[in-house]
């Protein structure tokens, strides 16, 4: 009788495509290799931003707008407003990590900015955004911030 735990007897593995749409980009940010990946699931959007293989801080931002009178879509500001600021009613919450001084604030800024970009691109988006960050430092000067956001924009 055949041993059910003998790996040599297993049939050839199924080569099914992964069900989530995935996109990945890489670039140098302040001299550090930075990898960004997005995975679009039916119920959430996962974005990871990693430097030197790190993923130490996880946040989520609900994109569904449940404010009365908005028909479930976020109100996108007109061209006279400063469109570089995150949408004010998006809230980023840390799930894991972020307890290093400065990391939680910077992580929330990145997560809200990414969420705002997604909502501006697709105003009716209602999935949950999950952001994984693995930044080398919490120092986010203007050039570093916009370089990372630019990489993310290439993925969404």
CNS distance restraints for C-alpha pairs under 8 A (distance, minus, plus):
assign (resid   2 and name CA) (resid   6 and name CA) 7.98 0.50 0.50
assign (resid   4 and name CA) (resid   9 and name CA) 8.00 0.50 0.50
assign (resid   6 and name CA) (resid  10 and name CA) 7.37 0.50 0.50
assign (resid  19 and name CA) (resid  41 and name CA) 7.76 0.50 0.50
assign (resid  20 and name CA) (resid  39 and name CA) 6.01 0.50 0.50
assign (resid  20 and name CA) (resid  40 and name CA) 5.49 0.50 0.50
assign (resid  20 and name CA) (resid  41 and name CA) 5.23 0.50 0.50
assign (resid  20 and name CA) (resid  42 and name CA) 7.90 0.50 0.50
assign (resid  21 and name CA) (resid  39 and name CA) 5.62 0.50 0.50
assign (resid  21 and name CA) (resid  40 and name CA) 5.24 0.50 0.50
assign (resid  21 and name CA) (resid  41 and name CA) 7.18 0.50 0.50
assign (resid  22 and name CA) (resid  37 and name CA) 7.15 0.50 0.50
assign (resid  22 and name CA) (resid  38 and name CA) 5.58 0.50 0.50
assign (resid  22 and name CA) (resid  39 and name CA) 4.48 0.50 0.50
assign (resid  22 and name CA) (resid  40 and name CA) 6.51 0.50 0.50
assign (resid  23 and name CA) (resid  37 and name CA) 5.69 0.50 0.50
assign (resid  23 and name CA) (resid  38 and name CA) 5.33 0.50 0.50
assign (resid  23 and name CA) (resid  39 and name CA) 6.72 0.50 0.50
assign (resid  23 and name CA) (resid 155 and name CA) 5.75 0.50 0.50
assign (resid  24 and name CA) (resid  35 and name CA) 7.37 0.50 0.50
assign (resid  24 and name CA) (resid  36 and name CA) 5.69 0.50 0.50
assign (resid  24 and name CA) (resid  37 and name CA) 4.27 0.50 0.50
assign (resid  24 and name CA) (resid  38 and name CA) 6.43 0.50 0.50
assign (resid  24 and name CA) (resid 155 and name CA) 6.33 0.50 0.50
assign (resid  25 and name CA) (resid  35 and name CA) 6.04 0.50 0.50
assign (resid  25 and name CA) (resid  36 and name CA) 5.39 0.50 0.50
assign (resid  25 and name CA) (resid  37 and name CA) 6.50 0.50 0.50
assign (resid  25 and name CA) (resid 151 and name CA) 6.70 0.50 0.50
assign (resid  25 and name CA) (resid 154 and name CA) 7.26 0.50 0.50
assign (resid  25 and name CA) (resid 155 and name CA) 6.79 0.50 0.50
assign (resid  26 and name CA) (resid  33 and name CA) 7.04 0.50 0.50
assign (resid  26 and name CA) (resid  34 and name CA) 5.57 0.50 0.50
assign (resid  26 and name CA) (resid  35 and name CA) 4.41 0.50 0.50
assign (resid  26 and name CA) (resid  36 and name CA) 6.10 0.50 0.50
assign (resid  26 and name CA) (resid 151 and name CA) 7.22 0.50 0.50
assign (resid  27 and name CA) (resid  33 and name CA) 5.80 0.50 0.50
assign (resid  27 and name CA) (resid  34 and name CA) 5.37 0.50 0.50
assign (resid  27 and name CA) (resid  35 and name CA) 6.68 0.50 0.50
assign (resid  27 and name CA) (resid 151 and name CA) 7.24 0.50 0.50
assign (resid  28 and name CA) (resid  32 and name CA) 5.27 0.50 0.50
assign (resid  28 and name CA) (resid  33 and name CA) 4.63 0.50 0.50
assign (resid  28 and name CA) (resid  34 and name CA) 5.81 0.50 0.50
assign (resid  29 and name CA) (resid  33 and name CA) 6.41 0.50 0.50
assign (resid  29 and name CA) (resid  34 and name CA) 6.29 0.50 0.50
assign (resid  29 and name CA) (resid 144 and name CA) 6.16 0.50 0.50
assign (resid  29 and name CA) (resid 147 and name CA) 6.20 0.50 0.50
assign (resid  29 and name CA) (resid 148 and name CA) 6.95 0.50 0.50
assign (resid  30 and name CA) (resid 144 and name CA) 6.36 0.50 0.50
assign (resid  32 and name CA) (resid  51 and name CA) 6.80 0.50 0.50
assign (resid  32 and name CA) (resid  52 and name CA) 7.76 0.50 0.50
assign (resid  33 and name CA) (resid  51 and name CA) 5.99 0.50 0.50
assign (resid  33 and name CA) (resid  52 and name CA) 6.89 0.50 0.50
assign (resid  34 and name CA) (resid  49 and name CA) 6.93 0.50 0.50
assign (resid  34 and name CA) (resid  50 and name CA) 5.68 0.50 0.50
assign (resid  34 and name CA) (resid  51 and name CA) 4.78 0.50 0.50
assign (resid  34 and name CA) (resid  52 and name CA) 7.46 0.50 0.50
assign (resid  34 and name CA) (resid 148 and name CA) 7.87 0.50 0.50
assign (resid  35 and name CA) (resid  48 and name CA) 7.81 0.50 0.50
assign (resid  35 and name CA) (resid  49 and name CA) 5.75 0.50 0.50
assign (resid  35 and name CA) (resid  50 and name CA) 5.16 0.50 0.50
assign (resid  35 and name CA) (resid  51 and name CA) 6.45 0.50 0.50
assign (resid  36 and name CA) (resid  47 and name CA) 7.07 0.50 0.50
assign (resid  36 and name CA) (resid  48 and name CA) 5.55 0.50 0.50
assign (resid  36 and name CA) (resid  49 and name CA) 4.58 0.50 0.50
assign (resid  36 and name CA) (resid  50 and name CA) 6.46 0.50 0.50
assign (resid  36 and name CA) (resid 151 and name CA) 6.66 0.50 0.50
assign (resid  36 and name CA) (resid 152 and name CA) 6.33 0.50 0.50
assign (resid  36 and name CA) (resid 155 and name CA) 7.48 0.50 0.50
assign (resid  37 and name CA) (resid  46 and name CA) 7.99 0.50 0.50
assign (resid  37 and name CA) (resid  47 and name CA) 5.59 0.50 0.50
assign (resid  37 and name CA) (resid  48 and name CA) 5.29 0.50 0.50
assign (resid  37 and name CA) (resid  49 and name CA) 6.81 0.50 0.50
assign (resid  37 and name CA) (resid 152 and name CA) 7.90 0.50 0.50
assign (resid  37 and name CA) (resid 155 and name CA) 6.86 0.50 0.50
assign (resid  38 and name CA) (resid  45 and name CA) 7.07 0.50 0.50
assign (resid  38 and name CA) (resid  46 and name CA) 5.55 0.50 0.50
assign (resid  38 and name CA) (resid  47 and name CA) 4.42 0.50 0.50
assign (resid  38 and name CA) (resid  48 and name CA) 6.58 0.50 0.50
assign (resid  38 and name CA) (resid 155 and name CA) 6.21 0.50 0.50
assign (resid  38 and name CA) (resid 156 and name CA) 7.06 0.50 0.50
assign (resid  39 and name CA) (resid  45 and name CA) 5.92 0.50 0.50
assign (resid  39 and name CA) (resid  46 and name CA) 5.08 0.50 0.50
assign (resid  39 and name CA) (resid  47 and name CA) 6.51 0.50 0.50
assign (resid  40 and name CA) (resid  44 and name CA) 6.44 0.50 0.50
assign (resid  40 and name CA) (resid  45 and name CA) 4.71 0.50 0.50
assign (resid  40 and name CA) (resid  46 and name CA) 6.42 0.50 0.50
assign (resid  41 and name CA) (resid  45 and name CA) 5.89 0.50 0.50
assign (resid  41 and name CA) (resid  46 and name CA) 7.72 0.50 0.50
assign (resid  42 and name CA) (resid 127 and name CA) 7.73 0.50 0.50
assign (resid  43 and name CA) (resid 127 and name CA) 5.34 0.50 0.50
assign (resid  43 and name CA) (resid 128 and name CA) 6.66 0.50 0.50
assign (resid  44 and name CA) (resid 127 and name CA) 4.79 0.50 0.50
assign (resid  44 and name CA) (resid 128 and name CA) 4.53 0.50 0.50
assign (resid  44 and name CA) (resid 129 and name CA) 5.72 0.50 0.50
assign (resid  44 and name CA) (resid 130 and name CA) 7.13 0.50 0.50
assign (resid  45 and name CA) (resid 127 and name CA) 6.68 0.50 0.50
assign (resid  45 and name CA) (resid 128 and name CA) 6.18 0.50 0.50
assign (resid  45 and name CA) (resid 129 and name CA) 4.80 0.50 0.50
assign (resid  45 and name CA) (resid 130 and name CA) 6.08 0.50 0.50
assign (resid  46 and name CA) (resid 129 and name CA) 6.07 0.50 0.50
assign (resid  46 and name CA) (resid 130 and name CA) 4.82 0.50 0.50
assign (resid  46 and name CA) (resid 131 and name CA) 5.96 0.50 0.50
assign (resid  46 and name CA) (resid 132 and name CA) 7.72 0.50 0.50
assign (resid  47 and name CA) (resid 129 and name CA) 7.65 0.50 0.50
assign (resid  47 and name CA) (resid 130 and name CA) 6.27 0.50 0.50
assign (resid  47 and name CA) (resid 131 and name CA) 4.87 0.50 0.50
assign (resid  47 and name CA) (resid 132 and name CA) 6.20 0.50 0.50
assign (resid  48 and name CA) (resid  55 and name CA) 7.61 0.50 0.50
assign (resid  48 and name CA) (resid 131 and name CA) 5.68 0.50 0.50
assign (resid  48 and name CA) (resid 132 and name CA) 4.44 0.50 0.50
assign (resid  48 and name CA) (resid 133 and name CA) 5.93 0.50 0.50
assign (resid  48 and name CA) (resid 134 and name CA) 7.97 0.50 0.50
assign (resid  49 and name CA) (resid  55 and name CA) 7.51 0.50 0.50
assign (resid  49 and name CA) (resid 131 and name CA) 7.72 0.50 0.50
assign (resid  49 and name CA) (resid 132 and name CA) 6.11 0.50 0.50
assign (resid  49 and name CA) (resid 133 and name CA) 4.94 0.50 0.50
assign (resid  49 and name CA) (resid 134 and name CA) 6.04 0.50 0.50
assign (resid  49 and name CA) (resid 135 and name CA) 7.30 0.50 0.50
assign (resid  50 and name CA) (resid  54 and name CA) 5.37 0.50 0.50
assign (resid  50 and name CA) (resid  55 and name CA) 5.96 0.50 0.50
assign (resid  50 and name CA) (resid 132 and name CA) 7.85 0.50 0.50
assign (resid  50 and name CA) (resid 133 and name CA) 5.97 0.50 0.50
assign (resid  50 and name CA) (resid 134 and name CA) 4.49 0.50 0.50
assign (resid  50 and name CA) (resid 135 and name CA) 6.06 0.50 0.50
assign (resid  51 and name CA) (resid 134 and name CA) 5.72 0.50 0.50
assign (resid  51 and name CA) (resid 135 and name CA) 5.39 0.50 0.50
assign (resid  51 and name CA) (resid 136 and name CA) 6.06 0.50 0.50
assign (resid  52 and name CA) (resid 134 and name CA) 7.98 0.50 0.50
assign (resid  52 and name CA) (resid 136 and name CA) 7.48 0.50 0.50
assign (resid  53 and name CA) (resid 134 and name CA) 7.35 0.50 0.50
assign (resid  54 and name CA) (resid 133 and name CA) 7.55 0.50 0.50
assign (resid  54 and name CA) (resid 134 and name CA) 4.34 0.50 0.50
assign (resid  54 and name CA) (resid 135 and name CA) 6.97 0.50 0.50
assign (resid  54 and name CA) (resid 136 and name CA) 7.87 0.50 0.50
assign (resid  55 and name CA) (resid 132 and name CA) 5.99 0.50 0.50
assign (resid  55 and name CA) (resid 133 and name CA) 5.23 0.50 0.50
assign (resid  55 and name CA) (resid 134 and name CA) 3.91 0.50 0.50
assign (resid  55 and name CA) (resid 135 and name CA) 7.66 0.50 0.50
assign (resid  56 and name CA) (resid  96 and name CA) 7.53 0.50 0.50
assign (resid  56 and name CA) (resid  97 and name CA) 5.73 0.50 0.50
assign (resid  56 and name CA) (resid  98 and name CA) 7.28 0.50 0.50
assign (resid  56 and name CA) (resid 132 and name CA) 7.30 0.50 0.50
assign (resid  56 and name CA) (resid 133 and name CA) 6.09 0.50 0.50
assign (resid  56 and name CA) (resid 134 and name CA) 5.13 0.50 0.50
assign (resid  57 and name CA) (resid  94 and name CA) 7.40 0.50 0.50
assign (resid  57 and name CA) (resid  95 and name CA) 7.63 0.50 0.50
assign (resid  57 and name CA) (resid  96 and name CA) 5.57 0.50 0.50
assign (resid  57 and name CA) (resid  97 and name CA) 4.36 0.50 0.50
assign (resid  57 and name CA) (resid  98 and name CA) 5.08 0.50 0.50
assign (resid  57 and name CA) (resid 103 and name CA) 7.99 0.50 0.50
assign (resid  57 and name CA) (resid 104 and name CA) 7.99 0.50 0.50
assign (resid  57 and name CA) (resid 107 and name CA) 7.42 0.50 0.50
assign (resid  57 and name CA) (resid 132 and name CA) 5.77 0.50 0.50
assign (resid  57 and name CA) (resid 133 and name CA) 5.06 0.50 0.50
assign (resid  57 and name CA) (resid 134 and name CA) 6.44 0.50 0.50
assign (resid  58 and name CA) (resid  94 and name CA) 5.95 0.50 0.50
assign (resid  58 and name CA) (resid  95 and name CA) 5.33 0.50 0.50
assign (resid  58 and name CA) (resid  96 and name CA) 5.07 0.50 0.50
assign (resid  58 and name CA) (resid  97 and name CA) 6.42 0.50 0.50
assign (resid  58 and name CA) (resid  98 and name CA) 7.61 0.50 0.50
assign (resid  58 and name CA) (resid 130 and name CA) 7.13 0.50 0.50
assign (resid  58 and name CA) (resid 131 and name CA) 5.66 0.50 0.50
assign (resid  58 and name CA) (resid 132 and name CA) 4.44 0.50 0.50
assign (resid  58 and name CA) (resid 133 and name CA) 6.21 0.50 0.50
assign (resid  59 and name CA) (resid  92 and name CA) 6.33 0.50 0.50
assign (resid  59 and name CA) (resid  93 and name CA) 5.36 0.50 0.50
assign (resid  59 and name CA) (resid  94 and name CA) 4.26 0.50 0.50
assign (resid  59 and name CA) (resid  95 and name CA) 5.16 0.50 0.50
assign (resid  59 and name CA) (resid  96 and name CA) 7.10 0.50 0.50
assign (resid  59 and name CA) (resid 107 and name CA) 7.47 0.50 0.50
assign (resid  59 and name CA) (resid 108 and name CA) 7.38 0.50 0.50
assign (resid  59 and name CA) (resid 111 and name CA) 7.01 0.50 0.50
assign (resid  59 and name CA) (resid 130 and name CA) 5.77 0.50 0.50
assign (resid  59 and name CA) (resid 131 and name CA) 5.19 0.50 0.50
assign (resid  59 and name CA) (resid 132 and name CA) 6.50 0.50 0.50
assign (resid  60 and name CA) (resid  92 and name CA) 5.63 0.50 0.50
assign (resid  60 and name CA) (resid  93 and name CA) 5.50 0.50 0.50
assign (resid  60 and name CA) (resid  94 and name CA) 6.61 0.50 0.50
assign (resid  60 and name CA) (resid  95 and name CA) 6.95 0.50 0.50
assign (resid  60 and name CA) (resid 111 and name CA) 7.43 0.50 0.50
assign (resid  60 and name CA) (resid 128 and name CA) 6.95 0.50 0.50
assign (resid  60 and name CA) (resid 129 and name CA) 5.47 0.50 0.50
assign (resid  60 and name CA) (resid 130 and name CA) 4.34 0.50 0.50
assign (resid  60 and name CA) (resid 131 and name CA) 6.06 0.50 0.50
assign (resid  61 and name CA) (resid  90 and name CA) 6.75 0.50 0.50
assign (resid  61 and name CA) (resid  91 and name CA) 5.74 0.50 0.50
assign (resid  61 and name CA) (resid  92 and name CA) 4.71 0.50 0.50
assign (resid  61 and name CA) (resid  93 and name CA) 6.58 0.50 0.50
assign (resid  61 and name CA) (resid 111 and name CA) 7.03 0.50 0.50
assign (resid  61 and name CA) (resid 112 and name CA) 7.18 0.50 0.50
assign (resid  61 and name CA) (resid 115 and name CA) 6.92 0.50 0.50
assign (resid  61 and name CA) (resid 128 and name CA) 6.05 0.50 0.50
assign (resid  61 and name CA) (resid 129 and name CA) 5.05 0.50 0.50
assign (resid  61 and name CA) (resid 130 and name CA) 6.49 0.50 0.50
assign (resid  62 and name CA) (resid  90 and name CA) 7.24 0.50 0.50
assign (resid  62 and name CA) (resid  91 and name CA) 7.21 0.50 0.50
assign (resid  62 and name CA) (resid  92 and name CA) 7.84 0.50 0.50
assign (resid  62 and name CA) (resid 126 and name CA) 7.44 0.50 0.50
assign (resid  62 and name CA) (resid 127 and name CA) 6.84 0.50 0.50
assign (resid  62 and name CA) (resid 128 and name CA) 4.62 0.50 0.50
assign (resid  62 and name CA) (resid 129 and name CA) 6.09 0.50 0.50
assign (resid  63 and name CA) (resid  90 and name CA) 7.14 0.50 0.50
assign (resid  63 and name CA) (resid 115 and name CA) 7.04 0.50 0.50
assign (resid  63 and name CA) (resid 119 and name CA) 7.34 0.50 0.50
assign (resid  63 and name CA) (resid 125 and name CA) 6.35 0.50 0.50
assign (resid  63 and name CA) (resid 126 and name CA) 4.94 0.50 0.50
assign (resid  63 and name CA) (resid 127 and name CA) 5.75 0.50 0.50
assign (resid  63 and name CA) (resid 128 and name CA) 5.61 0.50 0.50
assign (resid  63 and name CA) (resid 129 and name CA) 6.69 0.50 0.50
assign (resid  64 and name CA) (resid  72 and name CA) 6.51 0.50 0.50
assign (resid  64 and name CA) (resid  73 and name CA) 7.34 0.50 0.50
assign (resid  64 and name CA) (resid 125 and name CA) 6.70 0.50 0.50
assign (resid  64 and name CA) (resid 126 and name CA) 3.98 0.50 0.50
assign (resid  64 and name CA) (resid 127 and name CA) 6.44 0.50 0.50
assign (resid  64 and name CA) (resid 128 and name CA) 7.42 0.50 0.50
assign (resid  65 and name CA) (resid  70 and name CA) 7.51 0.50 0.50
assign (resid  65 and name CA) (resid  72 and name CA) 4.88 0.50 0.50
assign (resid  65 and name CA) (resid  73 and name CA) 5.75 0.50 0.50
assign (resid  65 and name CA) (resid  74 and name CA) 5.97 0.50 0.50
assign (resid  65 and name CA) (resid 126 and name CA) 7.23 0.50 0.50
assign (resid  66 and name CA) (resid  70 and name CA) 7.60 0.50 0.50
assign (resid  66 and name CA) (resid  72 and name CA) 5.73 0.50 0.50
assign (resid  67 and name CA) (resid  72 and name CA) 7.17 0.50 0.50
assign (resid  70 and name CA) (resid  74 and name CA) 6.87 0.50 0.50
assign (resid  70 and name CA) (resid  75 and name CA) 7.37 0.50 0.50
assign (resid  72 and name CA) (resid 124 and name CA) 6.94 0.50 0.50
assign (resid  72 and name CA) (resid 126 and name CA) 7.92 0.50 0.50
assign (resid  73 and name CA) (resid 123 and name CA) 5.64 0.50 0.50
assign (resid  73 and name CA) (resid 124 and name CA) 4.92 0.50 0.50
assign (resid  73 and name CA) (resid 125 and name CA) 7.41 0.50 0.50
assign (resid  74 and name CA) (resid 119 and name CA) 7.01 0.50 0.50
assign (resid  74 and name CA) (resid 123 and name CA) 5.97 0.50 0.50
assign (resid  74 and name CA) (resid 124 and name CA) 7.27 0.50 0.50
assign (resid  75 and name CA) (resid 123 and name CA) 7.81 0.50 0.50
assign (resid  76 and name CA) (resid  87 and name CA) 7.85 0.50 0.50
assign (resid  76 and name CA) (resid 120 and name CA) 6.42 0.50 0.50
assign (resid  76 and name CA) (resid 123 and name CA) 7.58 0.50 0.50
assign (resid  77 and name CA) (resid  81 and name CA) 6.21 0.50 0.50
assign (resid  77 and name CA) (resid  83 and name CA) 7.04 0.50 0.50
assign (resid  79 and name CA) (resid  83 and name CA) 7.19 0.50 0.50
assign (resid  85 and name CA) (resid 113 and name CA) 7.27 0.50 0.50
assign (resid  86 and name CA) (resid  90 and name CA) 7.76 0.50 0.50
assign (resid  86 and name CA) (resid 112 and name CA) 5.80 0.50 0.50
assign (resid  86 and name CA) (resid 113 and name CA) 4.93 0.50 0.50
assign (resid  86 and name CA) (resid 115 and name CA) 7.86 0.50 0.50
assign (resid  86 and name CA) (resid 116 and name CA) 5.39 0.50 0.50
assign (resid  87 and name CA) (resid 112 and name CA) 7.43 0.50 0.50
assign (resid  87 and name CA) (resid 113 and name CA) 7.77 0.50 0.50
assign (resid  87 and name CA) (resid 116 and name CA) 5.58 0.50 0.50
assign (resid  90 and name CA) (resid 112 and name CA) 6.30 0.50 0.50
assign (resid  90 and name CA) (resid 115 and name CA) 7.41 0.50 0.50
assign (resid  90 and name CA) (resid 116 and name CA) 7.61 0.50 0.50
assign (resid  91 and name CA) (resid 112 and name CA) 6.78 0.50 0.50
assign (resid  92 and name CA) (resid 108 and name CA) 5.37 0.50 0.50
assign (resid  92 and name CA) (resid 111 and name CA) 6.18 0.50 0.50
assign (resid  92 and name CA) (resid 112 and name CA) 6.04 0.50 0.50
assign (resid  93 and name CA) (resid 108 and name CA) 7.11 0.50 0.50
assign (resid  94 and name CA) (resid  98 and name CA) 6.91 0.50 0.50
assign (resid  94 and name CA) (resid 104 and name CA) 7.26 0.50 0.50
assign (resid  94 and name CA) (resid 108 and name CA) 7.66 0.50 0.50
assign (resid  98 and name CA) (resid 102 and name CA) 7.97 0.50 0.50
assign (resid  98 and name CA) (resid 103 and name CA) 5.04 0.50 0.50
assign (resid  98 and name CA) (resid 104 and name CA) 4.45 0.50 0.50
assign (resid  98 and name CA) (resid 107 and name CA) 7.25 0.50 0.50
assign (resid  99 and name CA) (resid 103 and name CA) 6.62 0.50 0.50
assign (resid  99 and name CA) (resid 104 and name CA) 6.28 0.50 0.50
assign (resid 100 and name CA) (resid 104 and name CA) 7.28 0.50 0.50
assign (resid 102 and name CA) (resid 106 and name CA) 6.23 0.50 0.50
assign (resid 102 and name CA) (resid 138 and name CA) 5.71 0.50 0.50
assign (resid 102 and name CA) (resid 139 and name CA) 7.89 0.50 0.50
assign (resid 103 and name CA) (resid 107 and name CA) 5.76 0.50 0.50
assign (resid 103 and name CA) (resid 137 and name CA) 7.90 0.50 0.50
assign (resid 103 and name CA) (resid 138 and name CA) 5.14 0.50 0.50
assign (resid 104 and name CA) (resid 108 and name CA) 6.10 0.50 0.50
assign (resid 105 and name CA) (resid 109 and name CA) 6.26 0.50 0.50
assign (resid 106 and name CA) (resid 110 and name CA) 6.28 0.50 0.50
assign (resid 106 and name CA) (resid 138 and name CA) 6.35 0.50 0.50
assign (resid 106 and name CA) (resid 140 and name CA) 7.15 0.50 0.50
assign (resid 107 and name CA) (resid 111 and name CA) 6.09 0.50 0.50
assign (resid 107 and name CA) (resid 133 and name CA) 7.11 0.50 0.50
assign (resid 108 and name CA) (resid 112 and name CA) 5.99 0.50 0.50
assign (resid 109 and name CA) (resid 113 and name CA) 6.06 0.50 0.50
assign (resid 110 and name CA) (resid 114 and name CA) 6.07 0.50 0.50
assign (resid 110 and name CA) (resid 145 and name CA) 7.94 0.50 0.50
assign (resid 110 and name CA) (resid 149 and name CA) 7.67 0.50 0.50
assign (resid 111 and name CA) (resid 115 and name CA) 6.05 0.50 0.50
assign (resid 111 and name CA) (resid 131 and name CA) 6.27 0.50 0.50
assign (resid 112 and name CA) (resid 116 and name CA) 6.00 0.50 0.50
assign (resid 113 and name CA) (resid 117 and name CA) 6.25 0.50 0.50
assign (resid 113 and name CA) (resid 149 and name CA) 7.87 0.50 0.50
assign (resid 114 and name CA) (resid 118 and name CA) 6.31 0.50 0.50
assign (resid 114 and name CA) (resid 149 and name CA) 7.19 0.50 0.50
assign (resid 114 and name CA) (resid 152 and name CA) 7.42 0.50 0.50
assign (resid 115 and name CA) (resid 119 and name CA) 6.16 0.50 0.50
assign (resid 115 and name CA) (resid 129 and name CA) 6.93 0.50 0.50
assign (resid 116 and name CA) (resid 120 and name CA) 6.01 0.50 0.50
assign (resid 117 and name CA) (resid 121 and name CA) 6.15 0.50 0.50
assign (resid 117 and name CA) (resid 153 and name CA) 7.62 0.50 0.50
assign (resid 118 and name CA) (resid 122 and name CA) 5.97 0.50 0.50
assign (resid 118 and name CA) (resid 123 and name CA) 7.73 0.50 0.50
assign (resid 118 and name CA) (resid 125 and name CA) 7.63 0.50 0.50
assign (resid 118 and name CA) (resid 156 and name CA) 7.11 0.50 0.50
assign (resid 119 and name CA) (resid 123 and name CA) 4.66 0.50 0.50
assign (resid 119 and name CA) (resid 124 and name CA) 7.17 0.50 0.50
assign (resid 119 and name CA) (resid 125 and name CA) 6.21 0.50 0.50
assign (resid 140 and name CA) (resid 144 and name CA) 5.72 0.50 0.50
assign (resid 140 and name CA) (resid 145 and name CA) 5.53 0.50 0.50
assign (resid 141 and name CA) (resid 145 and name CA) 6.08 0.50 0.50
assign (resid 142 and name CA) (resid 146 and name CA) 6.17 0.50 0.50
assign (resid 143 and name CA) (resid 147 and name CA) 5.97 0.50 0.50
assign (resid 144 and name CA) (resid 148 and name CA) 6.21 0.50 0.50
assign (resid 145 and name CA) (resid 149 and name CA) 6.22 0.50 0.50
assign (resid 146 and name CA) (resid 150 and name CA) 5.87 0.50 0.50
assign (resid 147 and name CA) (resid 151 and name CA) 6.42 0.50 0.50
assign (resid 148 and name CA) (resid 152 and name CA) 6.39 0.50 0.50
assign (resid 149 and name CA) (resid 153 and name CA) 6.12 0.50 0.50
assign (resid 150 and name CA) (resid 154 and name CA) 6.45 0.50 0.50
assign (resid 151 and name CA) (resid 155 and name CA) 6.86 0.50 0.50
assign (resid 152 and name CA) (resid 156 and name CA) 6.49 0.50 0.50
